[in-house]
């Protein structure tokens, strides 16, 4: 159940003005779920990242994350901590779905 708690103004250690986003697409393969991972840079907003995800999902399940630091290099495995914004991992025993949703008004 959602709970809201008042807090005094926060002073974060740092903020990422233009964070990197990670996208993981999931498709059922012969031996279980197959994963395809991407990371996005130069994104102006989370809505732009989500639009990219929807344009490239092609019916696949997905997860959209923000990378919680900017220390991962361009090459090699991504090692930054991830904060899930949308989607779910089909391998998790209990579905956890990110909370971001776009509502289009007509």
Backbone as JSON Lines, residues from 0, in Angstrom:
{"i":0,"aa":"X","n":[0.83,-1.17,0.0],"ca":[0.0,0.0,0.0],"c":[0.88,1.24,0.0]}
{"i":1,"aa":"X","n":[0.54,2.19,-0.82],"ca":[1.3,3.42,-0.92],"c":[1.13,4.24,0.33]}
{"i":2,"aa":"X","n":[2.24,4.78,0.83],"ca":[2.23,5.69,1.97],"c":[3.03,6.92,1.59]}
{"i":3,"aa":"X","n":[2.56,8.1,1.95],"ca":[3.27,9.36,1.7],"c":[3.74,9.91,3.04]}
{"i":4,"aa":"X","n":[4.99,10.35,3.09],"ca":[5.58,10.87,4.32],"c":[6.18,12.23,4.04]}
{"i":5,"aa":"X","n":[5.84,13.22,4.86],"ca":[6.42,14.55,4.73],"c":[7.9,14.47,5.04]}
{"i":6,"aa":"X","n":[8.69,15.3,4.38],"ca":[10.12,15.35,4.64],"c":[10.6,16.78,4.48]}
{"i":7,"aa":"X","n":[11.59,17.19,5.25],"ca":[12.16,18.52,5.0],"c":[12.89,18.5,3.66]}
{"i":8,"aa":"X","n":[13.16,19.68,3.13],"ca":[13.85,19.78,1.83],"c":[15.14,18.98,1.86]}
{"i":9,"aa":"X","n":[15.35,18.2,0.81],"ca":[16.54,17.35,0.72],"c":[17.68,18.11,0.06]}
{"i":10,"aa":"X","n":[18.89,17.76,0.45],"ca":[20.11,18.27,-0.19],"c":[20.88,17.05,-0.67]}
{"i":11,"aa":"X","n":[20.58,16.58,-1.89],"ca":[21.25,15.36,-2.38],"c":[22.75,15.57,-2.53]}
{"i":12,"aa":"X","n":[23.49,14.49,-2.42],"ca":[24.93,14.55,-2.61],"c":[25.28,15.04,-4.01]}
{"i":13,"aa":"X","n":[24.5,14.63,-4.99],"ca":[24.66,15.11,-6.37],"c":[23.41,14.77,-7.16]}
{"i":14,"aa":"X","n":[23.26,15.44,-8.29],"ca":[22.15,15.16,-9.19],"c":[22.71,14.95,-10.58]}
{"i":15,"aa":"X","n":[22.04,14.13,-11.35],"ca":[22.41,13.91,-12.74],"c":[21.39,14.64,-13.61]}
{"i":16,"aa":"X","n":[21.83,15.73,-14.24],"ca":[20.92,16.52,-15.07],"c":[20.44,15.73,-16.28]}
{"i":17,"aa":"X","n":[21.33,14.97,-16.9],"ca":[20.99,14.17,-18.07],"c":[21.49,12.75,-17.85]}
{"i":18,"aa":"X","n":[20.75,11.96,-17.06],"ca":[21.22,10.6,-16.76],"c":[21.13,9.7,-17.98]}
{"i":19,"aa":"X","n":[21.82,8.61,-17.89],"ca":[21.69,7.56,-18.9],"c":[20.53,6.69,-18.49]}
{"i":20,"aa":"X","n":[19.85,6.17,-19.49],"ca":[18.75,5.24,-19.26],"c":[19.15,3.88,-19.8]}
{"i":21,"aa":"X","n":[18.71,2.84,-19.14],"ca":[18.95,1.48,-19.61],"c":[17.61,0.87,-19.95]}
{"i":22,"aa":"X","n":[17.59,0.15,-21.06],"ca":[16.38,-0.52,-21.52],"c":[16.69,-2.0,-21.69]}
{"i":23,"aa":"X","n":[15.83,-2.84,-21.18],"ca":[15.98,-4.27,-21.37],"c":[14.68,-4.79,-21.99]}
{"i":24,"aa":"X","n":[14.81,-5.35,-23.16],"ca":[13.68,-5.97,-23.85],"c":[13.71,-7.46,-23.57]}
{"i":25,"aa":"X","n":[12.55,-8.05,-23.4],"ca":[12.43,-9.48,-23.09],"c":[11.51,-10.15,-24.1]}
{"i":26,"aa":"X","n":[11.96,-11.32,-24.6],"ca":[11.15,-12.13,-25.51],"c":[11.35,-13.59,-25.11]}
{"i":27,"aa":"X","n":[10.26,-14.35,-25.14],"ca":[10.35,-15.78,-24.8],"c":[11.08,-16.51,-25.91]}
{"i":28,"aa":"X","n":[12.17,-17.2,-25.54],"ca":[12.94,-17.99,-26.49],"c":[12.73,-19.47,-26.26]}
{"i":29,"aa":"X","n":[13.53,-20.28,-26.91],"ca":[13.4,-21.75,-26.78],"c":[13.74,-22.23,-25.38]}
{"i":30,"aa":"X","n":[14.71,-21.58,-24.72],"ca":[15.16,-22.03,-23.41],"c":[14.81,-21.05,-22.29]}
{"i":31,"aa":"X","n":[13.79,-20.24,-22.48],"ca":[13.42,-19.24,-21.47],"c":[13.44,-17.85,-22.06]}
{"i":32,"aa":"X","n":[13.52,-16.86,-21.21],"ca":[13.47,-15.47,-21.64],"c":[14.8,-15.02,-22.21]}
{"i":33,"aa":"X","n":[14.77,-14.43,-23.4],"ca":[15.95,-13.83,-24.02],"c":[15.92,-12.33,-23.76]}
{"i":34,"aa":"X","n":[17.08,-11.78,-23.47],"ca":[17.18,-10.36,-23.15],"c":[18.01,-9.62,-24.19]}
{"i":35,"aa":"X","n":[17.57,-8.42,-24.53],"ca":[18.32,-7.51,-25.39],"c":[18.41,-6.2,-24.63]}
{"i":36,"aa":"X","n":[19.63,-5.7,-24.39],"ca":[19.81,-4.51,-23.56],"c":[20.41,-3.36,-24.37]}
{"i":37,"aa":"X","n":[19.96,-2.15,-24.05],"ca":[20.42,-0.92,-24.67],"c":[20.62,0.13,-23.58]}
{"i":38,"aa":"X","n":[21.47,1.13,-23.85],"ca":[21.47,2.3,-22.98],"c":[21.35,3.54,-23.84]}
{"i":39,"aa":"X","n":[20.67,4.53,-23.28],"ca":[20.33,5.74,-24.01],"c":[21.06,6.93,-23.4]}
{"i":40,"aa":"X","n":[21.63,7.78,-24.25],"ca":[22.28,9.0,-23.79],"c":[21.67,10.18,-24.55]}
{"i":41,"aa":"X","n":[21.92,11.37,-24.04],"ca":[21.4,12.56,-24.69],"c":[19.9,12.68,-24.64]}
{"i":42,"aa":"X","n":[19.29,12.08,-23.64],"ca":[17.84,12.07,-23.5],"c":[17.41,13.3,-22.71]}
{"i":43,"aa":"X","n":[16.44,14.05,-23.23],"ca":[15.99,15.28,-22.57],"c":[15.02,15.03,-21.42]}
{"i":44,"aa":"X","n":[14.29,13.92,-21.47],"ca":[13.33,13.65,-20.4],"c":[13.01,12.16,-20.36]}
{"i":45,"aa":"X","n":[12.45,11.73,-19.25],"ca":[12.04,10.34,-19.12],"c":[10.95,10.01,-20.14]}
{"i":46,"aa":"X","n":[10.13,10.99,-20.5],"ca":[9.11,10.75,-21.51],"c":[9.73,10.46,-22.87]}
{"i":47,"aa":"X","n":[10.83,11.12,-23.2],"ca":[11.53,10.83,-24.45],"c":[12.1,9.42,-24.42]}
{"i":48,"aa":"X","n":[12.66,9.0,-23.28],"ca":[13.18,7.64,-23.16],"c":[12.05,6.62,-23.31]}
{"i":49,"aa":"X","n":[10.92,6.88,-22.69],"ca":[9.79,5.97,-22.79],"c":[9.25,5.89,-24.21]}
{"i":50,"aa":"X","n":[9.24,7.01,-24.91],"ca":[8.8,7.01,-26.31],"c":[9.74,6.15,-27.15]}
{"i":51,"aa":"X","n":[11.05,6.22,-26.89],"ca":[12.02,5.39,-27.62],"c":[11.73,3.92,-27.35]}
{"i":52,"aa":"X","n":[11.47,3.59,-26.1],"ca":[11.17,2.2,-25.73],"c":[9.96,1.7,-26.5]}
{"i":53,"aa":"X","n":[8.89,2.46,-26.49],"ca":[7.67,2.02,-27.17],"c":[7.88,1.9,-28.68]}
{"i":54,"aa":"X","n":[8.7,2.77,-29.25],"ca":[8.96,2.71,-30.69],"c":[9.8,1.49,-31.07]}
{"i":55,"aa":"X","n":[10.56,0.93,-30.13],"ca":[11.47,-0.18,-30.43],"c":[11.08,-1.5,-29.78]}
{"i":56,"aa":"X","n":[10.0,-1.52,-29.01],"ca":[9.62,-2.75,-28.3],"c":[9.11,-3.84,-29.23]}
{"i":57,"aa":"X","n":[8.41,-3.49,-30.28],"ca":[7.89,-4.47,-31.25],"c":[7.19,-5.64,-30.55]}
{"i":58,"aa":"X","n":[6.35,-5.29,-29.57],"ca":[5.57,-6.31,-28.87],"c":[6.28,-7.02,-27.75]}
{"i":59,"aa":"X","n":[7.56,-6.71,-27.53],"ca":[8.31,-7.38,-26.45],"c":[8.02,-6.73,-25.11]}
{"i":60,"aa":"X","n":[8.18,-7.51,-24.04],"ca":[8.17,-6.95,-22.69],"c":[9.4,-6.09,-22.54]}
{"i":61,"aa":"X","n":[9.35,-5.14,-21.62],"ca":[10.52,-4.3,-21.41],"c":[10.61,-3.83,-19.97]}
{"i":62,"aa":"X","n":[11.8,-3.34,-19.65],"ca":[12.05,-2.61,-18.42],"c":[12.79,-1.34,-18.81]}
{"i":63,"aa":"X","n":[12.46,-0.23,-18.19],"ca":[13.16,1.03,-18.37],"c":[13.73,1.44,-17.03]}
{"i":64,"aa":"X","n":[15.02,1.69,-17.0],"ca":[15.73,2.09,-15.78],"c":[16.43,3.42,-16.01]}
{"i":65,"aa":"X","n":[16.72,4.12,-14.93],"ca":[17.67,5.22,-14.97],"c":[18.92,4.7,-14.26]}
{"i":66,"aa":"X","n":[20.1,4.98,-14.84],"ca":[21.35,4.6,-14.19],"c":[21.62,5.6,-13.08]}
{"i":67,"aa":"X","n":[21.85,5.11,-11.86],"ca":[21.95,5.96,-10.69],"c":[23.29,6.66,-10.53]}
{"i":68,"aa":"X","n":[24.24,6.44,-11.4],"ca":[25.47,7.22,-11.4],"c":[25.97,7.32,-12.83]}
{"i":69,"aa":"X","n":[26.99,8.11,-13.03],"ca":[27.51,8.3,-14.39],"c":[28.92,7.74,-14.54]}
{"i":70,"aa":"X","n":[29.23,6.67,-13.79],"ca":[30.57,6.11,-13.81],"c":[30.76,4.95,-14.78]}
{"i":71,"aa":"X","n":[29.69,4.45,-15.38],"ca":[29.84,3.36,-16.33],"c":[30.42,3.9,-17.63]}
{"i":72,"aa":"X","n":[31.42,3.23,-18.13],"ca":[32.03,3.66,-19.38],"c":[31.19,3.27,-20.58]}
{"i":73,"aa":"X","n":[31.66,3.65,-21.73],"ca":[30.94,3.35,-22.97],"c":[31.1,1.89,-23.37]}
{"i":74,"aa":"X","n":[32.24,1.28,-23.05],"ca":[32.51,-0.11,-23.47],"c":[32.38,-1.03,-22.26]}
{"i":75,"aa":"X","n":[32.12,-2.28,-22.52],"ca":[32.06,-3.27,-21.47],"c":[30.72,-3.31,-20.78]}
{"i":76,"aa":"X","n":[30.59,-4.18,-19.77],"ca":[29.31,-4.32,-19.08],"c":[28.92,-3.04,-18.35]}
{"i":77,"aa":"X","n":[27.64,-2.77,-18.27],"ca":[27.12,-1.63,-17.53],"c":[27.12,-2.01,-16.05]}
{"i":78,"aa":"X","n":[27.66,-1.18,-15.2],"ca":[27.78,-1.52,-13.78],"c":[27.06,-0.55,-12.86]}
{"i":79,"aa":"X","n":[26.44,0.5,-13.4],"ca":[25.77,1.49,-12.55],"c":[24.56,0.88,-11.86]}
{"i":80,"aa":"X","n":[24.27,1.32,-10.63],"ca":[23.02,0.91,-9.99],"c":[21.84,1.38,-10.83]}
{"i":81,"aa":"X","n":[20.78,0.59,-10.84],"ca":[19.61,0.9,-11.67],"c":[18.38,1.17,-10.81]}
{"i":82,"aa":"X","n":[17.57,2.14,-11.25],"ca":[16.28,2.43,-10.62],"c":[15.22,2.18,-11.69]}
{"i":83,"aa":"X","n":[14.36,1.21,-11.45],"ca":[13.33,0.86,-12.44],"c":[12.26,1.95,-12.49]}
{"i":84,"aa":"X","n":[11.96,2.39,-13.69],"ca":[10.91,3.39,-13.9],"c":[9.65,2.79,-14.49]}
{"i":85,"aa":"X","n":[9.81,1.76,-15.31],"ca":[8.65,1.16,-15.97],"c":[8.99,-0.26,-16.37]}
{"i":86,"aa":"X","n":[7.95,-1.09,-16.49],"ca":[8.13,-2.46,-16.96],"c":[8.37,-3.44,-15.84]}
{"i":87,"aa":"X","n":[8.65,-4.69,-16.22],"ca":[8.9,-5.73,-15.24],"c":[9.81,-6.8,-15.81]}
{"i":88,"aa":"X","n":[10.51,-7.49,-14.92],"ca":[11.42,-8.58,-15.29],"c":[10.61,-9.88,-15.25]}
{"i":89,"aa":"X","n":[10.49,-10.58,-16.37],"ca":[9.68,-11.81,-16.37],"c":[10.29,-12.93,-15.54]}
{"i":90,"aa":"X","n":[11.55,-12.8,-15.13],"ca":[12.2,-13.83,-14.32],"c":[11.95,-13.67,-12.83]}
{"i":91,"aa":"X","n":[11.38,-12.56,-12.42],"ca":[11.11,-12.35,-11.0],"c":[9.87,-13.15,-10.59]}
{"i":92,"aa":"X","n":[9.92,-13.81,-9.44],"ca":[8.78,-14.63,-9.02],"c":[7.51,-13.81,-8.77]}
{"i":93,"aa":"X","n":[7.67,-12.58,-8.33],"ca":[6.53,-11.69,-8.11],"c":[6.69,-10.51,-9.05]}
{"i":94,"aa":"X","n":[5.7,-10.25,-9.85],"ca":[5.79,-9.15,-10.81],"c":[5.93,-7.82,-10.08]}
{"i":95,"aa":"X","n":[6.95,-7.07,-10.46],"ca":[7.16,-5.72,-9.95],"c":[7.11,-4.82,-11.17]}
{"i":96,"aa":"X","n":[6.17,-3.92,-11.19],"ca":[5.99,-3.05,-12.35],"c":[6.35,-1.63,-11.98]}
{"i":97,"aa":"X","n":[7.14,-0.99,-12.83],"ca":[7.47,0.41,-12.62],"c":[6.22,1.26,-12.65]}
{"i":98,"aa":"X","n":[6.32,2.45,-12.1],"ca":[5.14,3.28,-11.9],"c":[4.9,4.32,-12.98]}
{"i":99,"aa":"X","n":[5.77,4.42,-13.95],"ca":[5.63,5.49,-14.94],"c":[4.62,5.1,-16.01]}
{"i":100,"aa":"X","n":[3.71,6.0,-16.28],"ca":[2.7,5.75,-17.29],"c":[2.4,7.05,-18.01]}
{"i":101,"aa":"X","n":[2.24,6.99,-19.29],"ca":[1.9,8.17,-20.09],"c":[0.41,8.14,-20.38]}
{"i":102,"aa":"X","n":[-0.27,9.21,-20.06],"ca":[-1.7,9.33,-20.34],"c":[-1.84,10.35,-21.45]}
{"i":103,"aa":"X","n":[-2.48,9.97,-22.53],"ca":[-2.68,10.88,-23.65],"c":[-4.09,11.43,-23.57]}
{"i":104,"aa":"X","n":[-4.17,12.73,-23.55],"ca":[-5.48,13.4,-23.5],"c":[-5.89,13.75,-24.9]}
{"i":105,"aa":"X","n":[-7.18,13.62,-25.17],"ca":[-7.71,13.94,-26.5],"c":[-8.43,15.25,-26.48]}
